[in-house]
Amino acid sequence: MVAPVRKRLTSFFILVLSLFFFSSLVHAEILDQLARDFSSISGYVVKKCDGQFIIDLDTSDGIIQGDIFSVVSSGEKLVHPVTGEIIGSLKQVKGILKVVRVKTGFSFTRPLLGENEIHAGDSIQRYEDITAVFWDYTEDGRNFFHRLQNKVPSLKWTGYDQAQQFRPQKPGPVPETGTAIVFILAGDTLNVRGPEFMLLHTYKLSEIPATDTTTSRFTSMPESSPTKISPSFHEERPSASDMPLEPKWDRTAGSAEPAEPVFAGVNFVEKLSGPPSVMADFISYDNELLLATTDGYKIDVFNIKNGMVPVAKGDTEIRGKILWLSWWQPEPSRKPFLAVVNWVDNSPSGTLFELHNDTLKPLGDRISMFIGAFDIDGDGSPETLLGQRYDPEEFFGHRIRELKWTGGEFKDQKPPVKLPRRFTVSGSLIGDLTGDGVPESAFIRDNILYIYSGKEALYKSSKEMGGTLSTLLYEVNPGTKDPMTNSIAIEIPPIRTDLVGNNIPELIAVASKRSALSYTGIDPGIKKAWLTVLKYENGQFTEGTLGDEIKSPIQGLEVYGGQVLMLTSKTGSVLSQGGSSRLIALPLKHGGR
Amino acid sequence: MRKLGFILMAVCVIGFAAPAISAEFQFHGDLNHRFMLHTNHAEWFAGPGETTRNETVNGELRGGRLDDSDVDDQWAEVKYRLWFEAATDDGAVKGVVATEIGSLDFGRSARLDYSGDDIVFEFRWGYVDFQVPGIDHSSRLRIGLQPISVNPYLWQENVAGVNWFGSSGILDYQLAWFRGHDNGIDWDDDDDDAHEDVDAFLGRLNYKPDDNLDAGFFVLFQNNDGGDDMEGEDHTIYPRKYEVKFLNDVKFDLLTVGIDGSYKINNFFFNYDLMYQDGEMEGRFRDNRVDIVDDFDVQAWFGHLDAGINFGNHKLTYTFWYASGDDDPDDGDFDAFITTDTDVFDSIIFFEGGYTDDDYYTEKPYILDKGMIFNKLALDSKITDKLTVGAAVLYLMTAEDMEYTDNNGRDQDDDELGWEIDAYFKYMLYSNLEFSVNAGYLFSGDAMDYFEEDCDGSDDEDIFASTARIRYSF
C-alpha cells in the first residue's frame, strides 16, 4: 500500500511543481511584456496647439495612442554630505499628458494635469513617476504585485494593502485614483486603466503558455478582441485612422479606392537592444518566426513569435563589414541556413551559417560571390540560392548562378529563371507578380524599382525607392596609387503578398526621401520612409502606398499573421555611433499571406 | 583659391540639382594627409629627376645617392582628390571628372607656407563611359583620361585613350588605344609627320570559368615613331628613368605579350604574371660607364608569383618576382624589362610602400636597368574590424650586377641590395577615416655601395623610414 501512495504523492508533487513552474513562465512572459509596454521613453514638448500639446515622439520611438507622459522639471539638487558633489536632482512632475494622436515625427497629447505649467521645451517621460495602484480581486495576487512593481519601477506604486483598502467593490472610477494608472487583476485577466479610467492594455494570464504557438501575437484576430499581449485601444478608436492598414492606390493610375492609411494602430513595438540594425530578414520555420538582424558587424537571431526571444548571436568570424543576410531553406523540412555576405579585401565573401545551439556556425568554405535566397515558387519558403559575381566597374556583376550546397561545398548551375542584365541579388525578389504563374524579377537599383519578365522590362519606378543604412564605400581599382572609390546601397528586398484578398499578390517595397547628402555617398541621408505597393491589373502595374510615412529608415520587411512587420532603425550622426532599432507590427485589413 | 571655390561651388550646385534631373549623381573625395615621421636618408626618397645632385655620386651619374652621413628629415604633405560622376538612371551612360590638389608639402615655399594660397591643380580623370548600343551583355566604351590596368607590373595608371571592354559569360575582352604622348607638329619641318606620336594598342582576353580560376592573356604594342625627329630634344635613355613614360623623345617599338591571373584552392591562393618583351629603341643611352647612341634590340621578361594562405583573419603571403636586367648596354641589346607607368608598393625603402607616395626611390619593380630578384614574406592580420596589422621580411637583389669603380679605383660588381623589414598598422578611426603608420628598415647589401658617397666596395648606410597618413575617403 505504501508504494502506490508514495507514487501518487510524487506524481501530485510533480504536477504541483509543474503547474507552479508553468505559471511562473506565463507570469514572467506577461511581466516582460508589461515592462516593455510601460518602459520609459523620453522626449520634449514641441508646442501648444488648440489646447493640446505636440510632442516630438512617434511610432518609431515606440509610443502608442493612450500612452501617458509626465512633464518633469528639475527640482532640488542633491548634494553629497561628505564629498560635496552633486549626485543628482529631484525631478518634479508638473503635468501629465495623454497621447491622443500619433503622426509621423510627432504626436498630439491632451493635458490631464497642470496644463498651465506645461511649456514648449519641457522634458517628458513616459510613465515616469505616475502614481500606480494595484486592485487585486483574486485576493491572491500579492506576489504578482511585487514582481510587477520590480518590473515597472518607473511608476510610483501605492502599497498593496493600501490599494486594497480603497479598492471599490466592482472595478470603476473612484476619486482616489485621480490620474493614477490602475492595474486590475480579476480572474485570469489583468486590465490596465489610465487616467479617466480609460482602458490601456489587457492581459490574459491563462492563455499564453510559452509553448502554445496557436495564441501567439501573430494570430489574426478581430480588432475588437484585444489579445493578452497586444495593446488594446478599442475605447479610443473611433476614427478611421486607427483601422487596420489597407493599400491606398494612386488615383491617377486608374484604380481608386483610397483608404485612410495610418500607422497609429500598431499591434506592438519591440525595441532591439544594441546598435541599430542595418539589415534584417524574417523566416517562418517550424511554427516559429525567426528574425536575423545585423548592425554590419555582428548578427543576432530572435524568435519573435512570442516576444523578442534571442535564439543565437555571433560574429561571422570574418573581419569585414556584413553587407546583407538572407534566410535560405533549400528543403521545407530542413532548418534554414543564414546566407551572409561580408565585404573583405575589396571583394564579397559569401558564407552559409547554421543555427547551432545559441551560436551561428559557418559551413565549409566561403564563396567570393554575393549570395541571396529567393522564394521563386511562392510557397513562403526561400528555396533558391543565387550567387552573383563582383564586378569592380558596376559592383553587381552580370554573371549569376544558382548555388547548391552539396558535400560541404557550393556547386553552381544555371539559374532557374532568366534574369535581366542589371539584376542584383540584393534588394530583389523573384516570383509571380502578374498572376500568370510565371515568375517575374523585381529589384531596386540606384533608387529605382524595376520589374522584368525575363529580359523584358515591365515596370520602372520613379527615383524614390529603397532607402537603406547598409551602404559601402569600395575601391574600384584597389592596389593603385590613388584608388577610385564608389558607394553602393544594399537595399531591403521587396516582398510579395496578397493584400486585397484577390489571390493575386501585390508587391510591397520600401521607398524613402533622402537629403542632398545622400547623393554624395557620404551618408544615406534618409529623411523619411514609407511603403510603396504595386498591383498588376489590366496589363500594367498600379502604384499605391501602404500606411503613413515614418521618419526612420526601414531595414527589414515582412508580412506575417495578418500584419506588416517593419524593422526601423535610427542612427546617430554621420561620425558618431549610437541609435536603435524597433520592430513594429501593423495590422492589415485583409490579412496578407 | 577663387578657382577652387568656383569648382567646389559648381560641384555642389550640380550635386544638389541632381535629384531634380533624375540622374544618378555621386560626389567623392580622397583627402589624404601624409607624414614622413622620420628618415635617416631623405636624399634617397627624392623621386627620379628630382635634382641632378641626387642622381650623381662623386660626379658620376648613378641614378641615386646616399650621403656619407645621415640626412635626417621629417615632413608632411596633403593630397586631395575630388571627383564627381553623373550617370543615367540605368547606368548606360556615365561621365566622370576628377581633380587633384597637391601634393603640397607643409611649409613649402609658394605652396603651403604662411597663409597657404597656392593653386596646384591636376586634371586627374575625365571620361565618358557608355554601354555599347545593341549589345545585350555588358560592353562599354570609355573615352578620355581614365585609370587603366594593363598589368600591375607593367602599366597601371591614368592615360588618355579609347577603351572598349566587356564581359560575355565566362570571357572578358578588351581592346584599347591609348596615347601616352603627342609629339605635336614641328611647323619648321616640312617633312614632319603629325601622326608620329607615342601610341599603345592593347588586346586582352580574360577567362574566368569559375570563382577560383582567373586567367588572362594580353598583347600590348607601343611605339613612338617620331621621338628622334624633334630637334633640340634629349633622346637619352637614363637608367633611373628606364620607363616608357620617359621615352617621349626616343624612337621605339615595343611588344609585350603576357599572361596573368589567379587561382584559389581551399585556403590557398596564387597570383601570377608572366611577360615577354620584344622590340627596339633608337636613342642615346647614358649611365655611369657608357654614353652611346645605337639601335638597341629589346628582349626582356618578367615573372611574378604570389603564393599564400588565409587562416582565420590572417594572411601569409610569399611574393617573388624576377625582372630581367641588362648586363652590358654596350652590346647593342637591352635585356632589361621596362614598365610603362606603374606603382609598386611592396617595399617601403625602394618602392612606394611609404604613405608619402610622391617621395620614393622608384615606382618600378626593378632598380635602374639592372632588373630585380624580389623575395618577400608577409603576414597580415585583421585584429578587429577596425585594426589591421602586418609585417614583412624582404630580400632584394638586382638581376644583373651593379658594376662600378669605387672611390679607391677598384672595379666592383655586386647584386645584393639587402634585407628589409617592414611593418604597419592601419586603424579605422571612423568608418571612412583611416589612420595608418608604417616603418621600414633596410640592412643594406653590398650593391647599395653603388649609391654611396663613401663608395668603397662595401655597404655602409642602412636606410630607415617611417611614414603615416590620415585619410578620409567618401
Interface residues (C-beta under 8 A of the other chain):
Chain A: Y297 E317 I318 R319 G320 K321 D365 I367 S368 M369 R389 D391 E393 E394 G397 H398 R399 D412 R421 R422 D446 I448 K455 S462 K463 L473 V476 N477 G479 T480 K481 D482 P483 M484 T485 N486 S487 R514 A516 Y519 T520 G521 I522 L575
Chain B: G15 F16 A18 P19 S22 E24 F25 Q26 F27 H28 D30 K79 R81 W83 E85 D89 D90 G91 A98 E100 R124 W125 D136 H137 S138 R140 P147 S149 P152 Q156 E157 S167 G169 I170 D210 D211 K264 N266 G312 N313 D343 F345 E352 D357 K382 I383 T384 D385 T388 Y430 S431 N432 S473 F474
